Amino acid sequence: MNRIRSLKGIELANFELSVIQNYNGKKKKNFMNKVYVTGHLNPDVDSIISTILMEKLLKWLGIDAKGVKLMPCDEITTNVTKEIRCPEVPLIKLEELKNQDIFLVDHTHPISSIGENFPANIVGIIGHSPAYQAAKAPFVINGNVGCAARLIIDLMEKEKYPVTNQEYLWALYALAVDTCCLLKISVTKEDIELANKWEKKLEISHQFLKEKTLFEFNSNDKIENLARNGFKNYSFSGKYRGFSSYIEMINVNEEKMKKIEEIQNYIEKNNESDLWVLIVYNFADPTTTIYYYGPLAKHFSTKTYNSVADRGTTIMPEIRKKITNLVESKQI
């Protein structure tokens, strides 16, 4: 029978990791395979750190686990994870996961990683996008929190895993990067309290963390890399394909605005989706501006939030809802 429990106010379905394997490490008769842990297709800081932490926890529980990624990391993720000395997550080909047991982290549906119809067995999911329904799996957590790594740390503590300061540091950076150093309007009181607790524990000032986890886009990078920064793909109403990406600015000037125009032109010419959503964050104001491209873009107008709006809990759910309404009203 599926269990519903609560972990620090987070509703959990199929909470016990024993549905994957008994806590004492004793193999279940029907569960003898290696578990591959992977984040979403274009891994960011939280995706990589969540992969590392989940692999560690599963191994500690006696499960043969291996963390992997399916695409190379972008420059920001590479630099951040190197700075805080994260172990390298091996890059593999998707075909290597065929018919394997897979644990998804930092996303809630295989469409964001291995593909919706890819032949594999999803044994676990840990995500932080409660606006989206998670795929079915024996073990599911989809919490309204700032990052997936935080949920895994919660699990580690619950299971009496001896969390090290290095692992707390990784989770703190994942939380800071994913929430734009707690500036996003979706940040909860619990996220702020937890970040303050970890900063104190690790003797890190918030200003230092801010300097390390708020990023200015590199205007010298290739346009195609800038256009696909933070890239994610979506399925809307089961029939429309969507993309999203974002640009971050700490200081705005004429040169950066011209570069953003180049990025927009690139997306217009190269978009292969029904709707590409480009999110531009300006941390100085702060504001968030949303641009739309593709066949469905005619149903949207450029939108600006007078805050740092979260992609997963604010921007994309609003877009998904509008597309659903358009489909139901037969406007598309």
N, C-alpha and C positions, 0 to 999 in steps of 0.2 A: 504493500500500500504506500502511495506517495505521502510524504510528510510535509506539513507546512509549519515552519517555525519562524522566529524572529531573531535577527542578529543586529543589535543596536538600532532597532527601528526599521530594519530592512526586511521586507517580506521575501522569504526564500521558498522556492518550490524544490522538492526532492533534496532536502538540505544535507542529509548525511553523505559524506564521501564514501561511506561503506557500500553505497549502491554501486560504486565502481569496484571497490575491493575492500575487504575487511580491514579495519584499522591496524590490526596486528600483523598485517602483511601476508596473511594466509590467502593464497590464490583461490578465487572462485572457479568452479569447474568450467564455467562458460566465459571466463575472462582471463586469457593467458597471453594476450598480445601486448606488445609495446604500445604505450599511449603517446601520440605525438601532440605536443602543445603548440598552438600557433595563434598569432594575432591576425588582424585584418591584412588584406593584400598589400597595401602600401604602409608598412609599419612605422608608427611614430614612437615617441619616447615611452608613453604608457603601454603601447602594444609590446615593445621589446622587454620592458621591465616586468610586465605581467607574465610574459612567456617565461622569463627566467625564474621568477618567484614561484609560479605554479609548478614548473618542473621540479624545483627544489622541494616543495611541499609534497608532491606526489611521490617523489623518491623517498622522502623521509617516512612516508606512510607505507613504504614497501612496494610501491608501484613502479614498474619499469617505464620510465618516462623520458622523453627527449623533446626539448624545445627547438623549434625550427621557424624559419621565415621563408616566404615564397617569392619575395622581391627584395632587392637591395634597399637599404635605408637611405633617406635623403641626407643632405649635408648637416642639417640641424640635429637630427636624431643621432647621426654618427658622432658628431662632436660632443653632444651632451653625454651620451652613454660612455664614450671614452673618458671624458673628464671625471666621471664618478666611478670609473673602473668597473663597468659592467662586463661580464664575460661575453665573448662573441657568440651570437646566436647563428648557427650554421644555416646557410642558404641552400635550399634543395629545390628540385623540380617538382611540380604538382603531381606528376605521374607517380612519384615515389610514395604518395599518400593513398594511392588507389587501394580500396578495400581494407584500409587500416582504421584503427581506433583513434579518434581525434578529439582533443579537448580545445574548444575555442575560447580565447580570452580577448577582452577589449572589443568584442562585438558579439551580437546575439543571434546571427543567422549566417549560415555558410555562404550565402550569396555575396557576402563581403570578403570572402577569402577563397575557399576552394570551389565555389560555385554551387548553385542551388541543387543541381541534379548530379553532382559528382558522386561516384560510387565509394562512399566511405561511411563509417559508423561514428556518429557524433555521440560521445559518451559524457561530455560535460560542457557547460557554457558558463562563463562569468563575464558579464557586461555591465555597462552603466548607462543604458538607454531605455528607461522605462516607458518612453513614449512609443517604443516599438515592441511588438510581441516577439518574444524569443522563440527560436525553433524548439522542437521537442527533443529532449535528451534526458537520460536518467538523472543528471544533476544539473540544476539551473539556478543561477543567481543573476538577477537583473536589477541592480540597485540604483536609487536616485542619489548618487554620490559623484564626486568630482573626477574620479578615475578608477579603473578596474584594479590597479595595484593596491589601492586602499582596501578593497574587498578581500583581496588575497591575504594581506597582512592581518585583517580581522580573522580570517580562517586559520592562519598560522597560530595566532594567539589562542584561539579557541581550542586548537588541537595540541596546545602546549609545545609547539615547535619553538626552538630556541632562537628567536629572531635576533639577528646581530645589528649593530649600529649601521653597518654598511647596507644592510637590507632596508632598514628604516630610511636611510638616506636616499636609496633608489626610489622608494615609494614617495618620499617627500618631493623629489624632483618630478616624478610622474604627475603628482597632484598639481604642482606648481605650473608645469608646462601645459597640462590639459585645461587648466582654469585661468590661464594668462596671469599667473601669480595671484589667484583668488580675486581677480577683477571682474570675472564674468557674472552676469546677473543671476545665473543658475546656481552659483555657489551657495551651499547651505551653511547654517550656523555650525553644524557638526564638522563640516570640512575645515572651516576656519579654526575651530577649537583644536582639531586634530593637527593641523599644520602648526599652530602655535606650540602645541605639546611637543611635536617632533623637533621644531626649531630649538626649543629650550633643551631638549634631551641631547641634541647634536651640537649645541652651542653655535648655532648659525643665526645670524641676524636676518630679519625679513628683507632689509634693504639689499643685503648680499644675495639672497635668494632671488629677488626681483631682477638684479643685474645679470644673473645667470640664466634666467628662464623666460625673460621677455626678449623677443628677437626682432631685429630689423631685417627686412628682406634684402638680399644681396643683389643690388641692381646690376652687377657685373655678371651675374649668372646667366646661363642660356635661357631664352624666353620660354622654351618648352618646359624647362625645369621649374621656372617661376609659375607658369600657368598651372602646373600639376602639383604644386606644393600642398601637402596635406590631402592628396587626392583620395576620394572615396566614390564608390558607385552604388546605385540604388535601383530597385524595381518599384515602379509606381502602379498600383492597381493591377499588378500582374501582367501589364502589357506595354508599359512605357519605361524606357531606360533613362536613368539620371546619373549625372556626375556632380561632384562638388569639389572645390578647392578653396584655398584662402591665402591672403597676403597680409602680413603684419607690418605696421609702421609705428615707430616710437616718435619720430619727428617727421613732419611733412614739409616738403619743399617742391619747387617746380620740376626739378629733375625726376623725383620719384613719381610725381603725377603723370609725367610723360611716359615713364616706364610702365605704369599701370595701363595707360592707353595702348601701348604696344602689346601688353599681355591680353587685353580685351580683344584686340584685332587678331591675335594669334588664335584665341579660343573661337572666335567667329568663323575663322577660315578652316579650323581643324576639328571642330566639334563633331562627334559621331553619335551623340546621344540625343534624346528627345528634349532634354533640359539640362543644361550645365549651369550650375549656381556658383558664381564667384563671390567670395566674401572678403571684404577689405576692412581690416581692423585698424583703427587709428587710436593708439593708446594715449595720445596726448590730450584728446578732448574729454573723455573717450567717446568714440562713435563706431558703429558697425554699418557698413553700406553693402547692400546686396544687389548684384547684377545678374541678369538672366540671359541665356543664349540657347538657340535651338528652336524647333518647331513649336514647342509649348510656351516659349518666351512671350509670345503675343498676349498671353493671358495674365502676365505679371508686369508690374511697374517697378522701377528701381526703388528700393526701400532703404531708409536709414533709421537705425535705432540710436537713441542718445545714450548708449551704454555699450558694454562689451557683451554682445548677445552670443549665446552658446549655440553652436551648430547642431549638436545632437538633441538638445532638449527644447530649443526655441525655434531656430530657423527652419530646419528640415521638417519637423512635425507640422509647422504651419503650411509649408509648401505641399507636403503629402496630403494634408487635409483638404487644401484647395483643389488639388488634382482629383482627389476622390469625389468631391462635390461636382466638379466639371464632368467627370465620367458618369456619375449618377444622374445628372441633369441632361445628359446626352449633348453637352456642348463640345465635347471632343470624342 
